Amino acid sequence: LLGYLNEDQSLVYNLVTGNAKTWLLKLDYGNDEYIVNEIIDSKVETKASVKDKKISIFVKGNAAIAEVNYDCKLDSIKGLDNIQKKMNKTLEKLIKDNIKKTIEEYNRDIWKLR
C-alpha cells in the first residue's frame, strides 16, 4: 500500500478507469456561488501517443443541473453554453491536476495510461 487517494483523486481515478458512470461536478464561481451538475452515463476513451508522449482523455456523457447558487441565465442557449464551457474547463483541470499529483506523489501509474 502506497497511500490513499483523496476525494478528487478517487473521483478522477474512477472516471478514467471507467468505474464512475454517474457523479457530481461542482462549478465554482467565487463568493460562495456555484452550480452543481450531475454527470449521467459518462463514458471515457483514452488514447496514448508514444511519438508525441501525450495521453488524451475524452469524456462524454449527459449532464443535468442539480443545484444552482449563482445568478445565471438557464433559459438561454448562451447561458447553457457558458455552463458547458466552464464544466469542460473544470473537468480538464481536475483530471490533469489529479493525475499529475498522484504520479508525482506515488511514482506509480495507477491510471493504466502508459
Secondary structure, DSSP 8 states (H G I E B T S, - for coil): ------HHHHHHHHHHTT--SSEEEEEEEETTEEEEEEEEEEEEEEEEETTTTEEEEEEEEEEEEEEEES---TTSHHHHHHHHHHHHHHHHHHHHHHHHHHHHHH-S-TT---
